[in-house]
Amino acid sequence: MPFTLIGRILFAAPLVVFALGHFTQANTMAGMVPHWLPGKVFWVYLTGVALVAAAVAILAHKKVFEAGLGLGVMLLIFALTIHLPMLLAGNQAAMGSLMKDIALSGAAFYIAGKARS
């Protein structure tokens, strides 16, 4: 099995797991949506759908640039609007989520860039 396939699987699998959390814990996760954004549960479900769509695109090796770019932007937005404010408010547990989203965002941008080259 080539390393690129292994990498795609290892990158996409957690996205599916994160998406399942969005679908099964939507009401709990809605509390993390910024207060100024209406329809909190809707955004949680939409995020779950986006995570699954990105995982499928990356696994199927179809529309990888679009999936990587969209995922990278989405995760960077989450890092800056959800996890960073939580960390700055004194929630030290947010550091792990902040670093995870930044790292996955960077990886998604890298995947998008490689899809274009």
C-alpha positions as CSV (number, residue, x, y, z in Angstrom):
1,M,0.0,0.0,0.0
2,P,1.6,3.3,-1.0
3,F,2.3,5.9,1.6
4,T,0.0,8.4,0.0
5,L,-2.9,6.1,0.4
6,I,-2.0,5.3,4.0
7,G,-1.7,9.1,4.6
8,R,-5.1,9.8,3.1
9,I,-6.7,7.1,5.2
10,L,-5.0,8.3,8.4
11,F,-6.0,11.9,7.7
12,A,-9.6,11.2,6.7
13,A,-10.5,8.6,9.4
14,P,-10.4,11.1,12.3
15,L,-12.5,13.6,10.2
16,V,-15.3,10.9,10.1
17,V,-15.0,10.3,13.9
18,F,-15.2,14.1,14.5
19,A,-18.2,14.3,12.2
20,L,-20.0,11.5,14.1
21,G,-19.5,13.5,17.3
22,H,-21.1,16.5,15.6
23,F,-24.1,14.3,14.7
24,T,-24.5,12.6,18.0
25,Q,-23.6,15.5,20.4
26,A,-25.1,18.4,18.4
27,N,-26.9,20.0,21.3
28,T,-23.8,19.9,23.5
29,M,-21.5,21.2,20.8
30,A,-23.9,24.0,20.0
31,G,-22.7,25.6,23.2
32,M,-19.3,26.1,21.6
33,V,-20.7,28.0,18.6
34,P,-20.0,31.8,19.0
35,H,-22.8,33.7,20.7
36,W,-23.2,36.0,17.7
37,L,-24.0,33.2,15.3
38,P,-27.7,32.2,15.1
39,G,-28.9,28.7,14.5
40,K,-26.2,27.0,16.6
41,V,-27.3,23.4,16.1
42,F,-27.6,23.9,12.3
43,W,-23.9,25.0,12.2
44,V,-22.9,21.9,14.2
45,Y,-24.7,19.6,11.8
46,L,-23.3,21.5,8.7
47,T,-19.8,21.1,10.1
48,G,-20.4,17.4,10.5
49,V,-21.5,17.2,6.8
50,A,-18.5,19.2,5.7
51,L,-16.1,16.9,7.6
52,V,-17.6,13.8,6.0
53,A,-17.6,15.4,2.6
54,A,-13.9,16.3,3.0
55,A,-13.0,12.8,4.2
56,V,-14.8,11.2,1.3
57,A,-13.2,13.5,-1.3
58,I,-9.7,12.9,0.2
59,L,-10.2,9.1,0.4
60,A,-11.7,8.9,-3.1
61,H,-9.0,11.2,-4.5
62,K,-11.7,13.4,-6.1
63,K,-12.0,17.2,-5.7
64,V,-9.0,17.1,-3.3
65,F,-8.0,20.7,-3.8
66,E,-11.5,21.9,-3.0
67,A,-11.8,19.6,0.0
68,G,-8.4,20.5,1.4
69,L,-8.9,24.2,0.9
70,G,-12.4,24.2,2.4
71,L,-11.4,22.0,5.3
72,G,-8.3,24.1,6.0
73,V,-10.3,27.4,6.1
74,M,-13.0,25.9,8.2
75,L,-10.6,24.5,10.8
76,L,-8.6,27.7,11.0
77,I,-11.8,29.6,11.6
78,F,-12.7,27.2,14.4
79,A,-9.3,27.6,15.9
80,L,-9.5,31.4,15.9
81,T,-13.2,31.9,16.8
82,I,-13.8,29.0,19.2
83,H,-10.7,27.6,20.8
84,L,-8.5,30.7,21.0
85,P,-11.1,32.7,22.8
86,M,-11.7,29.8,25.2
87,L,-8.0,29.6,25.9
88,L,-7.7,33.4,26.4
89,A,-10.7,33.2,28.8
90,G,-8.6,30.9,31.0
91,N,-9.8,27.5,29.7
92,Q,-6.4,25.7,29.5
93,A,-8.1,22.6,28.2
94,A,-8.8,24.5,24.9
95,M,-5.1,24.4,24.1
96,G,-5.3,20.9,22.8
97,S,-8.2,21.7,20.5
98,L,-6.6,24.9,19.3
99,M,-3.4,23.0,18.4
100,K,-5.3,20.1,16.8
101,D,-7.3,22.4,14.6
102,I,-4.3,24.5,13.6
103,A,-2.3,21.3,12.8
104,L,-5.1,19.7,10.8
105,S,-5.7,23.0,9.0
106,G,-2.1,23.1,8.0
107,A,-2.2,19.5,6.8
108,A,-5.4,20.3,4.8
109,F,-3.8,23.3,3.1
110,Y,-0.8,21.1,2.3
111,I,-3.0,18.4,0.8
112,A,-4.8,21.1,-1.3
113,G,-1.4,22.4,-2.5
114,K,-0.2,19.0,-3.4
115,A,-3.4,18.3,-5.3
116,R,-2.7,21.4,-7.4
117,S,0.9,20.5,-8.2
